[in-house]
Amino acid sequence: MFEKVLIANRGEIALRVQRACREMGIKSVAVHSTADAEAMHVRLADESVCIGPPPARESYLNKAAIISAATITNADAIHPGYGFLSENAEFAEMVADHDITFIGPNPKHIRTMGDKVVAKKTAIEIGIPVVPGSDGAVPNEAAAVEIADSIGYPVLIKASAGGGGRGMKVAQNRDQVREAFQVATAEAKAAFGNGEVYMEKYLGKPRHIEIQVLGDKHGNVVHLGERDCSLQRKHQKIFEETPSPALNAGMRDEIGEVVTAAMRKLGYDNAGTVEFLYEDGKFYFIEMNTRLQVEHPVTEMITGIDLVREQIRVAAGLELGFSQKDITFEGCSMECRINAENPRTFAPSPGRITGYHAPGGRRVRVDSGLFAGFRIPPHYDSLIAKLIVQGSTREECVMRMRRALHEYVIDGIETTIPLHFAVLNEPDIINGNYDIRWLENFVAKLSQK
């Protein structure tokens, strides 16, 4: 087992990994920018190293600085968390070249699943159902129109190297396809340095369902059920729950078996999440995240399995500590992502926390690095906390989440707590009747009031 792990991240996920390390008797090294010198993940680490100024490209995305920090502290492994360099195959290769273990899947799988065109082809090869669409990248406008005509309108044009909704356009007819192709390729080129796009059938009212998998280096792969991540704004998740109100046990077992069989065929090891759009009883692959997910706590709450601990064990060459038949699902769990944003306009709200009180009580978990006096820097993602609850039933889960939100005090800045309050009082959410466009429609109505 590792003696010392460097955590190449910040905020709540750095703390999350740090806690797992401490419980396993592993020392941790925190890296930080000058803006994060007083952050909780730095305070609680066994060692810390400043790796650069506030801009992420000069600190948390600085591969050489991170590897240098691991070298001078004699860390024998690096955990990338999520975001930043977590799905950067080049970084994973650099880590291995310096005789340091990367706590994540091998670079080949990161690279394969990081390119959406290659990922879709791979999904087809290993038996995962996909959305009807182009066979690879779309070369030009004429081809875009021809493909759209063949799969039927509306269609969705997406950046091959994209994410977060950039380089993504919907077209309802031939003229819109031509325009969308030009706009999407330009956006993709500007955002990702790669103007390649592909096309899919646009689904009307799908849900976003993802399957959590774990594999080891000995050929063992399991799934830990699904998460429903359909409540999104501009393709960014704000609320997740498990199990999905849209699935039953039979559907869960069926898609879980499909995904685990595919991951065995791929030879996948470590944690990963296979994401689908789900509509009318059918699953359509959209992408795979070769890393730990932001929303992993809801899976931990109902399975009792520490995903970060398993990531570390698998990276060290150990077998999974359980098989598929050992995994049970207890009740329901929900997560609200708390962002430092205006709850109506979503304008960022960095600043000093003047008062802080986290909710507690039975089956309530808060993953956050906040404390009174901490100044939230303006340089990074606005996610500042994750509030997770568990209940025996979905109704109990909703009531517990409302109670926990009521207790949560974050003074000095604006947060999205009021938005979560409003959402959890809506009949559609209470009844589990929502899709990936529900939240944006709800927010639009709020802005008109």
C-alpha positions, -999 to 999 in steps of 0.1 A, spaced: 0 0 0 11 36 -6 28 55 22 21 90 9 -5 104 -17 -3 138 -33 -38 152 -40 -37 172 -72 -68 192 -65 -85 217 -42 -116 224 -21 -141 197 -10 -127 169 -32 -92 174 -19 -106 171 16 -126 140 6 -95 122 -7 -75 134 23 -100 118 47 -99 84 29 -61 85 31 -61 93 68 -85 64 75 -62 41 56 -31 53 75 -17 70 44 0 105 46 -13 132 24 3 161 5 -18 191 -4 -9 213 -34 -23 248 -36 -22 281 -54 -14 313 -35 -51 320 -35 -58 288 -15 -30 292 11 -55 292 39 -79 266 25 -90 237 47 -75 210 25 -41 228 31 -46 231 68 -54 195 74 -28 178 51 3 163 65 23 184 41 16 211 16 33 227 -14 25 259 -31 25 252 -69 18 287 -84 -3 318 -86 -42 318 -87 -49 311 -124 -55 274 -127 -33 271 -158 -4 282 -136 -11 260 -106 -37 232 -106 -32 226 -144 6 229 -142 17 193 -147 54 200 -141 47 218 -109 25 190 -95 49 163 -104 78 183 -89 57 186 -57 52 149 -56 89 143 -62 102 166 -35 78 152 -9 85 116 -19 48 109 -27 44 75 -42 10 82 -58 -11 111 -71 -49 113 -68 -63 138 -93 -98 142 -78 -122 154 -105 -119 182 -130 -85 198 -136 -61 170 -147 -82 140 -137 -90 130 -173 -57 142 -189 -40 111 -204 -7 130 -209 -6 139 -172 -13 102 -162 16 91 -185 39 118 -171 31 106 -136 39 70 -145 71 81 -162 83 95 -129 77 62 -111 46 76 -93 13 58 -94 -17 76 -109 -48 68 -89 -72 64 -118 -76 43 -150 -48 37 -174 -40 65 -199 -52 45 -229 -88 44 -215 -87 80 -205 -77 90 -240 -102 67 -256 -132 79 -236 -120 115 -237 -126 118 -274 -164 116 -279 -162 102 -314 -138 75 -305 -158 68 -273 -190 62 -292 -172 38 -316 -157 20 -287 -191 18 -269 -206 2 -300 -177 -23 -302 -181 -34 -265 -219 -37 -266 -232 -4 -251 -263 10 -268 -258 44 -284 -279 73 -297 -284 70 -335 -261 94 -352 -230 100 -374 -204 73 -378 -176 95 -365 -169 131 -372 -190 151 -396 -166 165 -423 -187 193 -438 -221 210 -441 -233 187 -470 -225 156 -450 -242 171 -419 -275 176 -439 -273 141 -454 -268 125 -420 -296 146 -404 -320 135 -432 -311 99 -425 -316 98 -388 -345 123 -386 -350 157 -371 -344 172 -347 -306 165 -344 -279 176 -320 -244 187 -333 -217 182 -306 -180 190 -303 -159 158 -303 -136 172 -276 -163 192 -259 -181 194 -226 -202 217 -205 -225 225 -234 -199 243 -255 -199 234 -292 -234 219 -289 -263 230 -311 -298 217 -319 -312 218 -354 -348 213 -365 -344 213 -403 -318 215 -431 -312 252 -429 -306 250 -392 -282 221 -396 -261 242 -419 -260 271 -395 -255 249 -364 -226 231 -381 -208 264 -387 -215 277 -352 -206 244 -334 -173 240 -352 -163 276 -345 -172 273 -308 -154 239 -305 -123 253 -321 -123 283 -298 -130 264 -266 -110 232 -271 -86 238 -300 -104 211 -320 -132 220 -343 -143 184 -350 -181 177 -344 -204 148 -346 -242 144 -348 -268 126 -328 -306 122 -328 -320 148 -305 -342 132 -278 -373 152 -267 -377 145 -229 -348 122 -218 -334 117 -184 -297 117 -176 -289 83 -160 -253 73 -152 -239 39 -140 -211 38 -115 -185 11 -121 -154 -1 -103 -128 -24 -118 -94 -38 -106 -63 -49 -124 -73 -86 -120 -103 -85 -144 -130 -79 -117 -157 -53 -125 -188 -44 -106 -215 -17 -109 -229 2 -80 -262 11 -94 -274 43 -111 -276 80 -104 -303 103 -119 -286 136 -128 -314 151 -149 -317 183 -130 -292 205 -150 -287 240 -160 -267 247 -192 -256 210 -191 -243 215 -155 -257 192 -129 -271 207 -97 -290 178 -81 -285 141 -82 -303 111 -66 -302 74 -65 -321 52 -72 -337 70 -102 -375 74 -99 -376 64 -136 -361 29 -132 -372 -3 -115 -349 -31 -102 -352 -51 -134 -341 -21 -156 -312 -14 -131 -299 -49 -132 -302 -51 -170 -282 -19 -178 -258 -27 -149 -250 -61 -165 -246 -45 -199 -221 -19 -186 -201 -43 -164 -198 -68 -193 -186 -39 -215 -160 -27 -190 -146 -63 -186 -143 -65 -224 -125 -31 -223 -102 -42 -195 -112 -11 -174 -97 -7 -139 -104 19 -112 -136 41 -109 -156 52 -139 -191 64 -148 -209 55 -180 -235 81 -188 -267 76 -207 -298 95 -219 -329 74 -211 -362 77 -228 -392 54 -234 -374 25 -217 -342 27 -238 -307 37 -228 -284 57 -251 -247 61 -243 -235 97 -243 -200 95 -227 -178 79 -200 -161 98 -173 -128 81 -164 -126 95 -129 -144 100 -97 -177 119 -101 -188 150 -81 -219 131 -72 -202 99 -59 -214 104 -23 -250 94 -31 -238 60 -43 -216 57 -11 -247 65 11 -268 37 -2 -241 10 -8 -218 17 22 -188 15 -1 -161 41 1 -153 48 -36 -121 67 -29 -108 40 -7 -114 14 -34 -97 37 -60 -66 38 -38 -67 0 -32 -71 -8 -69 -43 16 -79 -21 -2 -54 -28 -35 -73 -52 -50 -48 -84 -68 -58 -118 -53 -52 -130 -61 -17 -164 -74 -28 -182 -90 -58 -214 -79 -75 -235 -102 -53 -221 -85 -21 -235 -51 -32 -268 -41 -17 -287 -8 -21 -303 7 11 -330 33 7 -325 65 -13 -300 93 -14 -300 128 -28 -273 155 -33 -277 192 -37 -247 211 -51 -243 244 -33 -227 270 -55 -214 305 -47 -239 321 -71 -269 343 -71 -299 318 -70 -318 336 -98 -292 351 -121 -264 326 -113 -238 354 -113 -207 342 -93 -206 354 -57 -170 350 -44 -161 367 -11 -155 361 26 -177 337 46 -188 358 76 -208 330 93 -210 293 87 -231 265 102 -234 231 85 -265 209 90 -263 177 109 -284 149 122 -292 114 111 -281 104 76 -269 139 67 -235 145 51 -218 177 41 -187 177 18 -172 211 19 -140 230 27 -159 261 40 -154 278 74 -162 312 89 -136 337 77 -126 318 46 -125 339 15 -138 321 -16 -115 331 -45 -130 341 -79 -106 320 -99 -122 286 -98 -155 267 -101 -184 280 -80 -191 247 -63 -185 253 -26 -204 224 -8 -223 193 -14 -252 185 9 -261 148 8 -289 130 27 -302 94 29 -337 81 36 -354 48 38 -379 60 12 -378 88 -14 -404 108 5 -383 106 36 -352 117 16 -370 148 3 -382 158 38 -347 153 52 -331 174 25 -356 202 31 -348 201 68 -310 201 61 -312 230 37 -332 249 63 -303 244 88 -275 253 64 -261 288 71 -236 304 48 -234 341 54 -214 368 35 -220 355 0 -250 345 -21 -256 307 -27 -280 285 -45 -296 271 -13 -328 291 -20 -330 276 -55 -328 241 -40 -356 250 -15 -378 261 -44 -371 230 -65 -378 206 -37 -412 221 -32 -423 215 -68 -448 187 -74 -428 174 -104 -397 169 -82 -417 155 -53 -432 129 -77 -400 123 -95 -414 135 -128 -387 155 -144 -362 154 -174 -330 171 -184 -349 203 -195 -371 206 -165 -348 229 -145 -341 254 -173 -378 258 -178 -383 263 -141 -355 288 -138 -370 307 -168 -404 309 -150 -387 322 -118 -369 350 -137 -403 362 -149 -417 366 -114 
